[in-house]
């Protein structure tokens, strides 16, 4: 029977047409491969700051209490970027994502300074009354999944330890990204959940020598008993002074976010206010409820007058 297919291999014209289509397909594939070869791999670093502070603080200073030690975040972030540059030698950095908690998601001065660093994006969850982070894990999952889905990253270095991060790892891997878990040496046992360790593509642990240059115990300021107790007006004036400094550093946007909480101050802001006031007054306000109220009153009065 005669074949009616014009592309049949039994006809010279059909063979030529088929060969032309094959050549065209091969040329297209070669161009695609060439473009892929020219496109650099991209990596990002995802830092759960709650885990980092707790684990690095315990390792370097013996405590997880942030108030007891100082962290050189800028120096540490630079060190992490350098480490990633070594590990992902043929890849470029997208950015560092820094996840932390804050009351009503208002940046603390420390978080603001981190946000101003180049190639760093600060993402804030809430901080509850017990100083526990809420919503940070979901932020990490959202970013990891979105970046992997849009092929914005090929590798993710994740610094964290919570089992809730497993879903974030799975989501990113589902879109083809590789997730590498970076941990902090634990003085005893582990500080990362086993299910998280099972899911990632690779693991790496940083030891005390890595963190020593960036974590140091905070010097506790003590005051000699003063025979002269400052007046409420003097303390109120100091509160106003510190409010002016705070406003100059943070700006009107931060002020508009802070005002709805009046007369209460977020814990980190209140603690910073107390420490700086004691330094200016050279007098301890611990246990001095009336003077601390005067300090806050002066702080709020200045801010409200500038709103």
Rosetta silent file (secondary structure, phi, psi, omega in degrees, C-alpha in Angstrom):
SEQUENCE: XXXXXXXXXXXXXXXXXXXXXXXXXXXXXXXXXXXXXXXXXXXXXXXXXXXXXXXXXXXXXXXXXXXXXXXXXXXXXXXXXXXXXXXXXXXXXXXXXXXXXXXXXXXXXXXXXXXXXXXXXXXXXXXXXXXXXXXXXXXXXXXXXXXXXXXXXXXXXXXXXXXXXXXXXXXXXXXXXXXXXXXXXXXXXXXXXXXXXXXXXXXXXXXXXXXXXXXXXXXXXXXXXXXXXXXXXXXXXXXXXXXXXXXXXXXXXXXXXXXXXXXXXXXXXXXXXXXXXXXXXXXXXXXXXXXXXXXXXXXXXXXXXXX
SCORE:     score description
SCORE:     0.000 S_00000001
   1 L     0.000  145.409 -176.472    0.000    0.000    0.000 S_00000001
   2 L   -83.857  133.413 -178.705    1.236    3.502   -0.806 S_00000001
   3 L   -82.731  124.074 -179.136    2.111    5.749    2.178 S_00000001
   4 L   -86.847   -5.459 -177.217    0.284    9.119    2.045 S_00000001
   5 L   -72.849  117.855 -177.974    2.491   10.740    4.782 S_00000001
   6 L   -67.310  -19.110  179.665    4.586   13.478    3.100 S_00000001
   7 L   -95.674   11.498 -177.799    7.215   13.145    5.868 S_00000001
   8 L   -60.701  143.899  178.899    7.529    9.396    5.309 S_00000001
   9 L   -67.857   -8.318  179.619   11.074    8.089    5.258 S_00000001
  10 L   -80.558   -9.565 -178.355   10.185    6.449    1.911 S_00000001
  11 L  -116.255  138.503  179.885   10.272    9.829    0.136 S_00000001
  12 H   -58.122  -39.661 -179.408   13.365   12.015   -0.328 S_00000001
  13 H   -64.003  -38.205  179.561   11.399   15.174    0.481 S_00000001
  14 H   -65.673  -39.623  178.454   10.183   13.701    3.769 S_00000001
  15 H   -64.620  -40.854 -179.339   13.718   12.764    4.815 S_00000001
  16 H   -65.643  -41.245  179.681   14.995   16.232    4.053 S_00000001
  17 H   -64.720  -43.065  179.274   12.181   17.863    6.039 S_00000001
  18 H   -64.215  -42.235  179.604   12.760   15.578    9.027 S_00000001
  19 H   -63.643  -37.347  179.385   16.488   16.206    8.927 S_00000001
  20 H   -65.383  -40.372  179.979   15.930   19.966    8.830 S_00000001
  21 H   -67.228  -38.224  177.902   13.680   19.822   11.866 S_00000001
  22 H   -64.172  -43.461  178.760   16.242   17.728   13.775 S_00000001
  23 H   -62.278  -39.766  179.754   19.000   20.212   12.907 S_00000001
  24 H   -64.874  -42.247  178.827   16.789   23.101   14.059 S_00000001
  25 H   -64.317  -43.732  178.823   16.031   21.347   17.367 S_00000001
  26 H   -62.093  -39.846  179.157   19.714   20.595   17.966 S_00000001
  27 H   -64.683  -40.454  178.416   20.642   24.212   17.300 S_00000001
  28 H   -64.223  -43.246  178.551   18.005   25.392   19.768 S_00000001
  29 H   -62.365  -40.192  179.386   19.241   22.989   22.438 S_00000001
  30 H   -64.209  -39.236  178.031   22.812   24.139   21.918 S_00000001
  31 H   -66.149  -40.173  178.925   21.792   27.780   22.367 S_00000001
  32 H   -63.734  -43.525  178.766   19.874   26.917   25.545 S_00000001
  33 H   -63.876  -37.041  179.081   22.836   25.003   26.984 S_00000001
  34 H   -65.721  -39.693  178.422   25.143   27.896   26.148 S_00000001
  35 H   -66.418  -41.870  178.784   22.848   30.326   27.995 S_00000001
  36 H   -62.086  -40.567 -179.209   22.650   28.025   31.018 S_00000001
  37 H   -64.272  -32.024 -179.030   26.431   27.731   31.066 S_00000001
  38 H   -81.348  -17.051 -177.700   26.760   31.526   31.103 S_00000001
  39 L   -83.866  117.510 -177.562   24.250   31.959   33.944 S_00000001
  40 L   -72.371  150.383  172.326   26.059   31.875   37.306 S_00000001
  41 E   -68.557  154.061 -177.972   24.704   29.884   40.218 S_00000001
  42 E  -130.830  138.455  177.642   23.292   31.997   43.022 S_00000001
  43 E  -128.081  159.599  175.283   23.208   31.352   46.765 S_00000001
  44 E  -138.804  155.843  179.370   21.660   33.083   49.761 S_00000001
  45 E  -113.587  128.765 -178.288   22.207   32.841   53.510 S_00000001
  46 E  -115.609  116.361 -173.644   19.201   32.547   55.823 S_00000001
  47 E  -113.749  116.513  169.462   19.901   33.326   59.496 S_00000001
  48 E   -82.233   99.486 -173.470   17.471   32.534   62.303 S_00000001
  49 H   -62.571  -31.987  178.133   18.836   35.187   64.691 S_00000001
  50 H   -60.510  -45.341  176.824   17.069   33.644   67.684 S_00000001
  51 H   -65.124  -44.522 -176.099   18.980   30.403   67.170 S_00000001
  52 H   -62.202  -47.589 -179.726   22.227   32.217   66.417 S_00000001
  53 H   -61.195  -46.200 -176.368   22.138   34.419   69.521 S_00000001
  54 H   -65.110  -48.483 -175.619   21.174   31.552   71.820 S_00000001
  55 H   -72.096  -43.028  179.826   23.665   29.009   70.456 S_00000001
  56 H   -69.223  -37.944  178.081   26.583   31.413   69.936 S_00000001
  57 H   -62.934  -45.114  178.924   25.982   33.056   73.316 S_00000001
  58 H   -64.688  -40.954 -178.093   25.993   29.729   75.127 S_00000001
  59 H   -66.736  -44.851 -172.236   29.076   28.549   73.254 S_00000001
  60 H   -91.863  -28.428 -175.552   31.167   31.717   73.701 S_00000001
  61 H  -127.055   -7.529  178.398   29.911   33.165   77.003 S_00000001
  62 L    85.008    8.647  179.560   27.956   30.395   78.708 S_00000001
  63 L  -143.332  150.012  176.061   24.586   32.137   78.531 S_00000001
  64 L   -96.103   -3.509 -177.187   21.711   32.507   76.053 S_00000001
  65 L   -74.160  113.784 -177.689   20.604   35.847   77.551 S_00000001
  66 H   -59.383  -29.053 -177.526   21.177   38.515   74.895 S_00000001
  67 H   -70.351  -12.722 -174.844   21.495   41.180   77.581 S_00000001
  68 H   -95.453   -6.976 -179.130   24.610   39.466   78.929 S_00000001
  69 E  -147.086  162.256  177.348   26.771   39.625   75.809 S_00000001
  70 E  -108.469  140.054  177.254   27.517   41.717   72.730 S_00000001
  71 E  -118.637  122.364  175.773   27.390   40.342   69.207 S_00000001
  72 L   -81.427   84.412 -174.497   29.358   42.012   66.425 S_00000001
  73 H   -63.186  -40.050 -179.007   26.684   41.291   63.828 S_00000001
  74 H   -61.963  -47.440  179.093   28.438   43.159   61.034 S_00000001
  75 H   -63.710  -40.441 -179.222   31.697   41.255   61.528 S_00000001
  76 H   -67.544  -41.469  178.725   29.902   37.934   61.848 S_00000001
  77 H   -62.741  -41.513  176.883   27.821   38.498   58.706 S_00000001
  78 H   -60.064  -40.768  179.762   30.989   39.341   56.766 S_00000001
  79 H   -65.506  -38.920  178.383   32.563   36.098   58.052 S_00000001
  80 H   -67.233  -39.379  177.761   29.516   34.089   56.965 S_00000001
  81 H   -63.229  -43.144  178.223   29.594   35.697   53.518 S_00000001
  82 H   -62.435  -40.989  179.256   33.306   34.832   53.184 S_00000001
  83 H   -63.309  -43.107  178.826   32.614   31.256   54.259 S_00000001
  84 H   -64.149  -36.707  179.774   29.827   30.935   51.689 S_00000001
  85 H   -63.042  -33.604  178.525   32.108   32.376   49.008 S_00000001
  86 H   -74.180  -43.364 -176.517   34.574   29.575   49.755 S_00000001
  87 H   -71.482  -45.182  179.917   31.974   26.796   49.850 S_00000001
  88 L  -102.534   69.787 -168.724   30.009   27.973   46.805 S_00000001
  89 L   -62.303  -33.703 -177.008   33.068   28.919   44.785 S_00000001
  90 L  -102.285   27.432 -175.519   31.316   29.221   41.412 S_00000001
  91 E  -128.459  155.656  176.587   28.266   31.016   42.762 S_00000001
  92 E  -109.604  152.933 -179.430   27.345   34.603   43.512 S_00000001
  93 E   -81.057  129.153  171.000   25.621   35.882   46.663 S_00000001
  94 E   -77.487  -62.250  174.349   22.044   37.085   46.309 S_00000001
  95 E  -174.864  172.138  173.103   21.844   38.447   49.865 S_00000001
  96 E  -100.933  128.123  175.632   21.794   37.545   53.567 S_00000001
  97 E  -102.231  124.094 -175.403   18.333   37.214   55.133 S_00000001
  98 E  -115.560  111.680 -175.436   18.324   37.984   58.868 S_00000001
  99 E  -105.126  126.808 -177.733   15.204   36.820   60.726 S_00000001
 100 E  -146.547  172.511  177.809   14.528   38.106   64.230 S_00000001
 101 E  -110.818  150.350  177.118   11.659   38.987   66.563 S_00000001
 102 E  -154.691  145.953  179.996   10.594   42.420   67.810 S_00000001
 103 H   -64.652  127.185 -177.183    7.615   43.712   69.712 S_00000001
 104 H    53.485   24.520  178.301    4.988   44.886   67.221 S_00000001
 105 H    56.736   34.141  175.667    7.679   44.337   64.587 S_00000001
 106 L   -95.621  121.312 -178.176    9.385   47.629   65.471 S_00000001
 107 L   -56.740  135.549  167.465   13.127   47.462   64.762 S_00000001
 108 L   -78.458  164.930  177.073   15.422   47.807   67.753 S_00000001
 109 H   -55.678  -38.296  179.479   18.486   50.040   67.224 S_00000001
 110 H   -65.231  -44.657  179.244   20.592   46.885   66.769 S_00000001
 111 H   -65.289  -35.461  177.688   18.207   45.453   64.177 S_00000001
 112 H   -65.021  -42.069  179.979   18.124   48.771   62.359 S_00000001
 113 H   -65.186  -34.553  177.071   21.927   48.871   62.135 S_00000001
 114 H   -68.333  -40.516 -179.512   21.915   45.319   60.728 S_00000001
 115 H   -63.036  -26.105 -178.424   19.252   46.278   58.184 S_00000001
 116 L   -82.199   -6.919  179.845   21.486   49.097   56.943 S_00000001
 117 L   -71.717  147.172  178.384   24.330   46.698   56.069 S_00000001
 118 L   -66.824  144.093  176.450   24.889   46.015   52.347 S_00000001
 119 L    64.561   23.206  179.531   23.423   42.776   50.967 S_00000001
 120 E  -124.589  132.884  176.148   21.398   42.193   54.159 S_00000001
 121 E  -119.652  118.560  177.872   17.611   42.002   54.443 S_00000001
 122 E   -92.797  128.757  178.021   16.112   42.024   57.964 S_00000001
 123 E  -122.701  127.361 -172.680   12.751   40.294   58.324 S_00000001
 124 E  -111.636  132.080  166.196   10.903   40.605   61.633 S_00000001
 125 E   -98.742 -175.571  179.634    8.424   38.354   63.346 S_00000001
 126 E   -85.293  160.666  174.076    6.692   39.225   66.602 S_00000001
 127 E  -123.623  121.417 -176.729    8.138   38.931   70.093 S_00000001
 128 L   -85.066 -175.445 -175.635    5.686   37.882   72.788 S_00000001
 129 L   -63.667  -22.670  179.167    5.675   38.774   76.490 S_00000001
 130 L   -94.228   13.991 -178.928    8.036   35.867   77.221 S_00000001
 131 L    60.846   33.089  175.865   10.516   37.151   74.608 S_00000001
 132 L  -100.980  137.332  179.584    9.721   34.212   72.316 S_00000001
 133 E   -72.402  139.896  176.172    9.789   34.690   68.553 S_00000001
 134 E  -131.262  128.610  176.587    6.522   34.175   66.705 S_00000001
 135 L    90.911   -1.844 -177.741    6.154   33.937   62.934 S_00000001
 136 H   -69.792  -44.215 -178.537    9.863   33.737   62.106 S_00000001
 137 H   -59.672  -39.154 -179.903    9.733   30.149   60.779 S_00000001
 138 H   -68.407  -32.898  176.235    6.888   31.039   58.404 S_00000001
 139 H   -65.354  -42.237  179.201    8.882   34.008   57.077 S_00000001
 140 H   -62.677  -44.615  179.814   11.844   31.738   56.371 S_00000001
 141 H   -61.858  -44.979 -178.473    9.617   29.231   54.563 S_00000001
 142 H   -58.095  -46.636 -178.193    7.972   31.955   52.468 S_00000001
 143 H   -68.875  -44.533 -179.420   11.308   33.387   51.326 S_00000001
 144 H   -60.490  -47.583 -177.685   12.986   30.023   50.727 S_00000001
 145 H   -65.163  -44.393 -177.484   10.060   28.687   48.717 S_00000001
 146 H   -64.320  -45.361 -178.399    9.581   31.868   46.678 S_00000001
 147 H   -65.929  -39.459  178.567   13.261   32.236   45.779 S_00000001
 148 H   -68.259  -40.952 -178.249   13.554   28.567   44.830 S_00000001
 149 H   -62.940  -37.350 -179.162   10.338   28.647   42.780 S_00000001
 150 L   -90.778   11.337  178.894   11.547   31.634   40.759 S_00000001
 151 L    57.152   30.378  178.570   15.009   30.078   40.305 S_00000001
 152 L   -77.760  -22.627  177.635   16.546   33.054   42.116 S_00000001
 153 L  -135.768  149.587  172.802   18.818   30.731   44.099 S_00000001
 154 L  -106.727  -24.789  179.506   20.378   27.345   43.479 S_00000001
 155 E  -136.355  142.418  178.061   21.777   26.912   47.010 S_00000001
 156 E  -127.208  124.360  172.825   20.565   28.064   50.423 S_00000001
 157 E   -96.103  115.173 -174.642   22.725   28.144   53.555 S_00000001
 158 E  -109.131  120.023  177.323   20.315   27.902   56.490 S_00000001
 159 E  -105.329  105.252 -177.047   21.475   28.795   60.014 S_00000001
 160 L  -176.831  177.236 -178.101   18.858   27.477   62.406 S_00000001
 161 L  -147.409   -2.389 -174.258   17.824   24.494   64.457 S_00000001
 162 L   -76.996  137.900  178.633   14.046   24.433   64.869 S_00000001
 163 H   -61.703  -26.227 -179.779   12.128   21.380   63.641 S_00000001
 164 H   -64.312  -13.864  179.164    9.511   23.768   62.209 S_00000001
 165 H   -79.387   -8.327 -179.624   12.047   24.655   59.500 S_00000001
 166 H   -56.927  -43.783 -179.044   11.654   21.190   57.944 S_00000001
 167 H   -63.652  -33.970  177.509    8.706   22.370   55.829 S_00000001
 168 H   -66.113  -41.614  178.805   10.792   25.310   54.564 S_00000001
 169 H   -63.056  -47.047 -178.480   13.568   22.944   53.515 S_00000001
 170 H   -62.510  -39.664 -179.459   11.139   20.602   51.754 S_00000001
 171 H   -62.841  -45.370 -179.664    9.460   23.489   49.937 S_00000001
 172 H   -66.543  -41.762  179.830   12.762   24.818   48.562 S_00000001
 173 H   -64.723  -31.575  179.259   13.982   21.365   47.579 S_00000001
 174 H   -62.053  -22.575  177.933   10.709   20.754   45.749 S_00000001
 175 L  -102.959   12.182  172.855   11.706   23.507   43.325 S_00000001
 176 L    96.278   -1.229  179.139   15.211   22.172   42.810 S_00000001
 177 L   -81.233  149.525  174.973   17.233   24.243   45.291 S_00000001
 178 E   -98.763  135.214 -177.437   19.796   22.586   47.531 S_00000001
 179 E  -114.704  125.159 -177.178   19.593   23.471   51.238 S_00000001
 180 E  -114.352  120.591 -176.751   22.719   23.339   53.410 S_00000001
 181 E   -88.974  121.617  175.890   22.259   23.466   57.174 S_00000001
 182 E  -106.283  128.463 -178.282   24.850   25.456   59.090 S_00000001
 183 E  -121.810  174.315 -179.718   24.919   24.930   62.840 S_00000001
 184 E  -117.910  131.485 -177.144   26.754   26.176   65.904 S_00000001
 185 L   -52.905  133.457  178.236   28.732   23.816   68.100 S_00000001
 186 L  -100.327  132.446  179.234   26.841   22.830   71.245 S_00000001
 187 L   -57.331  -32.635  176.244   28.817   22.485   74.512 S_00000001
 188 L  -148.964  135.116  179.497   26.764   19.369   75.234 S_00000001
 189 L    71.335 -149.196 -178.344   24.370   17.418   73.060 S_00000001
 190 L  -121.965  153.820  174.697   22.733   18.988   70.005 S_00000001
 191 L  -122.319   19.500  175.928   21.042   22.312   69.383 S_00000001
 192 L  -131.987  137.314 -176.552   19.426   21.339   66.060 S_00000001
 193 L   -66.559  138.537 -179.413   16.401   19.074   65.629 S_00000001
 194 H   -60.079  -43.011  178.357   17.147   15.645   64.157 S_00000001
 195 H   -57.292  -31.964  177.426   14.296   15.796   61.576 S_00000001
 196 H   -69.531  -41.199  178.378   15.889   18.987   60.241 S_00000001
 197 H   -62.786  -34.620 -178.590   19.283   17.298   60.006 S_00000001
 198 H   -70.498  -29.827 -170.784   17.721   14.414   58.066 S_00000001
 199 H   -86.504  -27.722 -171.937   16.092   16.624   55.425 S_00000001
 200 L   -75.304  166.356 -178.377   18.910   18.952   54.349 S_00000001
 201 L   -83.737  -27.230  176.272   21.394   18.296   51.560 S_00000001
 202 E  -156.464  162.881 -179.138   24.503   18.914   53.661 S_00000001
 203 E  -131.456  147.130  176.999   25.505   19.892   57.192 S_00000001
 204 E  -150.089  138.517 -178.497   28.274   22.056   58.584 S_00000001
 205 E  -121.002  132.485  178.332   29.039   23.099   62.176 S_00000001
 206 E   -98.638  137.210 -173.687   30.983   26.203   63.240 S_00000001
 207 L   -98.668 -174.556 -177.162   33.076   25.955   66.399 S_00000001
 208 H   -60.161  -39.465 -178.151   34.130   28.314   69.175 S_00000001
 209 H   -60.448  -32.948  179.592   37.134   29.638   67.259 S_00000001
 210 H   -67.890  -38.562 -173.727   34.830   30.877   64.505 S_00000001
 211 H   -91.446  -19.260 -175.702   32.618   32.861   66.911 S_00000001
 212 H   -49.725  -44.450 -177.230   35.208   34.104   69.417 S_00000001
 213 L   -67.341  -13.815 -170.373   36.023   37.330   67.537 S_00000001
 214 L  -116.173   -6.756 -178.956   32.336   38.319   67.366 S_00000001
 215 E  -126.448  127.612 -179.877   30.833   37.410   70.749 S_00000001
 216 E  -145.127  147.036  178.292   31.950   38.924   74.059 S_00000001
 217 E   -64.233  139.753 -179.070   30.518   39.235   77.522 S_00000001
 218 L   -80.603  135.584  177.868   28.941   42.586   78.218 S_00000001
 219 L   -74.088  125.562  179.811   30.551   44.674   80.926 S_00000001
 220 L   -83.682  122.479  179.818   28.092   45.260   83.734 S_00000001
 221 L   -83.446  125.368  177.571   28.055   48.895   84.781 S_00000001
 222 L  -116.410  153.689 -177.105   27.926   49.402   88.511 S_00000001
 223 L  -124.228  136.309  174.127   27.467   52.659   90.353 S_00000001
 224 L   -70.391  140.925  178.092   28.841   53.737   93.658 S_00000001
 225 L   -53.684  128.449 -179.047   26.120   54.734   96.076 S_00000001
 226 L  -101.032  135.207  179.163   25.539   58.430   95.590 S_00000001
 227 L   -69.744  -18.894 -177.245   24.645   60.626   98.533 S_00000001
 228 L  -110.388  114.399  177.379   22.526   62.751   96.209 S_00000001
 229 L   -83.154  129.580 -178.504   19.448   61.186   94.713 S_00000001
 230 L   -65.029  149.528  178.502   18.482   62.916   91.443 S_00000001
 231 L   -75.554  162.219  177.678   15.196   64.770   91.439 S_00000001
 232 H   -61.720  -37.454  179.888   12.273   63.601   89.358 S_00000001
 233 H   -65.192  -37.241  178.353   12.640   66.701   87.183 S_00000001
 234 H   -65.201  -41.186  179.905   16.299   65.900   86.519 S_00000001
 235 H   -69.682  -38.520  177.826   15.408   62.352   85.506 S_00000001
 236 H   -61.416  -40.395  179.332   12.509   63.586   83.378 S_00000001
 237 H   -63.304  -41.519  177.196   14.908   65.938   81.571 S_00000001
 238 H   -62.267  -40.493  177.335   17.297   63.030   80.869 S_00000001
 239 H   -58.847  -41.678  178.455   14.348   61.063   79.470 S_00000001
 240 H   -65.956  -40.224  177.161   13.597   63.922   77.073 S_00000001
 241 H   -58.239  -47.630 -177.671   17.260   64.091   76.030 S_00000001
 242 H   -68.840  -30.511  175.369   17.325   60.396   75.233 S_00000001
 243 H   -64.201  -40.164  178.896   14.036   60.690   73.341 S_00000001
 244 H   -62.756  -41.803  177.911   15.612   63.324   71.096 S_00000001
 245 H   -64.341  -43.489 -179.403   18.561   60.998   70.422 S_00000001
 246 H   -62.067  -44.091 -177.584   16.231   58.063   69.745 S_00000001
 247 H   -66.602  -39.088  179.142   14.092   60.102   67.343 S_00000001
 248 H   -63.636  -34.488 -178.145   17.114   61.415   65.442 S_00000001
 249 H   -81.435  -32.800 -171.765   18.367   57.859   64.944 S_00000001
 250 H  -100.946  -34.872  177.953   15.033   56.204   64.140 S_00000001
 251 L    91.463  173.661 -174.995   12.947   58.843   62.382 S_00000001
 252 H   -67.218  -31.804  179.752    9.250   59.704   62.178 S_00000001
 253 H   -62.566  -44.209  178.598    8.178   56.321   60.779 S_00000001
 254 H   -65.253  -35.707  179.367    9.478   54.542   63.869 S_00000001
 255 H   -64.044  -44.035 -179.215    7.800   57.160   66.047 S_00000001
 256 H   -64.222  -28.057  177.284    4.391   56.599   64.431 S_00000001
 257 H   -78.513  -28.964 -176.784    4.757   52.869   65.121 S_00000001
 258 H   -80.141  -35.406 -172.835    5.771   53.458   68.740 S_00000001
 259 H   -58.158  -38.236 -179.217    3.016   55.930   69.715 S_00000001
 260 L   -59.990  -19.706 -179.113    0.058   53.476   69.692 S_00000001
 261 L   -85.961   -2.435 -178.910    1.705   51.625   72.589 S_00000001
 262 L   -54.071  135.093   10.043    1.675   54.664   74.884 S_00000001
 263 L   -95.166   13.511 -176.384    2.250   54.670   77.844 S_00000001
 264 L   -95.254  143.333  176.188    4.154   51.402   77.486 S_00000001
 265 L  -105.605  144.181  173.268    7.523   51.032   75.809 S_00000001
 266 L   -56.549  145.598 -177.307    8.685   47.844   74.044 S_00000001
 267 H   -48.260  -50.346 -178.936   11.008   45.848   76.288 S_00000001
 268 H   -62.254  -38.766  179.432   14.206   46.472   74.269 S_00000001
 269 H   -67.236  -42.941 -179.686   13.515   50.228   74.043 S_00000001
 270 H   -63.617  -41.605 -179.782   12.724   50.455   77.754 S_00000001
 271 H   -66.016  -42.127  178.989   15.877   48.536   78.695 S_00000001
 272 H   -64.604  -40.597  178.540   18.058   50.702   76.474 S_00000001
 273 H   -60.311  -45.183 -178.843   16.491   53.843   77.913 S_00000001
 274 H   -62.229  -47.762 -176.931   17.213   52.688   81.461 S_00000001
 275 H   -63.636  -43.309 -177.790   20.849   51.771   80.791 S_00000001
 276 H   -69.775  -35.745  178.332   21.623   55.036   78.962 S_00000001
 277 H   -65.753  -42.057  178.565   19.893   57.124   81.617 S_00000001
 278 H   -62.045  -36.360  178.250   21.906   55.472   84.388 S_00000001
 279 H   -65.694  -40.397  179.446   25.064   56.223   82.461 S_00000001
 280 H   -71.348  -39.321 -177.249   24.188   59.915   82.147 S_00000001
 281 H   -82.093  -19.492 -172.573   23.004   60.256   85.740 S_00000001
 282 L    53.788   44.191 -178.221   25.729   58.054   87.204 S_00000001
 283 L  -151.760  133.703 -179.494   23.021   56.734   89.466 S_00000001
 284 L   -77.254  129.037  177.475   21.267   53.361   89.521 S_00000001
 285 L   -98.745    7.051  178.375   17.541   53.531   88.849 S_00000001
 286 L   -68.360  129.796 -179.005   17.003   49.872   89.748 S_00000001
 287 L    78.860    3.581 -179.520   14.345   49.614   92.378 S_00000001
 288 L  -107.311   76.040 -172.841   13.510   53.321   91.962 S_00000001
 289 H   -58.601  -39.915 -177.301    9.990   53.002   90.561 S_00000001
 290 H   -68.294  -37.364  179.769    9.151   56.701   90.842 S_00000001
 291 H   -72.393  -34.491  178.260   12.321   57.787   89.037 S_00000001
 292 H   -68.121  -35.562  175.305   11.829   55.225   86.292 S_00000001
 293 H   -65.534  -39.905  178.085    8.309   56.549   85.742 S_00000001
 294 H   -63.712  -37.842  178.490    9.730   60.066   85.529 S_00000001
 295 H   -61.867  -48.323  179.554   12.270   58.844   82.975 S_00000001
 296 H   -65.229  -38.541  179.302    9.551   57.320   80.789 S_00000001
 297 H   -60.015  -44.724  179.494    7.355   60.395   81.218 S_00000001
 298 H   -64.700  -38.205  178.505   10.130   62.634   79.930 S_00000001
 299 H   -62.216  -50.901 -178.110   10.780   60.281   77.040 S_00000001
 300 H   -66.024  -40.585 -177.925    7.118   60.167   75.990 S_00000001
 301 H   -60.438  -40.788  179.651    6.515   63.906   76.455 S_00000001
 302 H   -67.066  -42.952 -178.356    9.319   64.771   74.068 S_00000001
 303 H   -65.052  -43.677 -179.203    8.155   62.275   71.444 S_00000001
 304 H   -65.641  -31.467  179.209    4.525   63.376   71.613 S_00000001
 305 H   -71.289  -22.508 -178.228    5.558   67.006   71.254 S_00000001
 306 H   -97.460   -2.249 -176.401    7.396   66.136   68.037 S_00000001
 307 L   -83.047    0.000    0.000    4.610   64.068   66.458 S_00000001
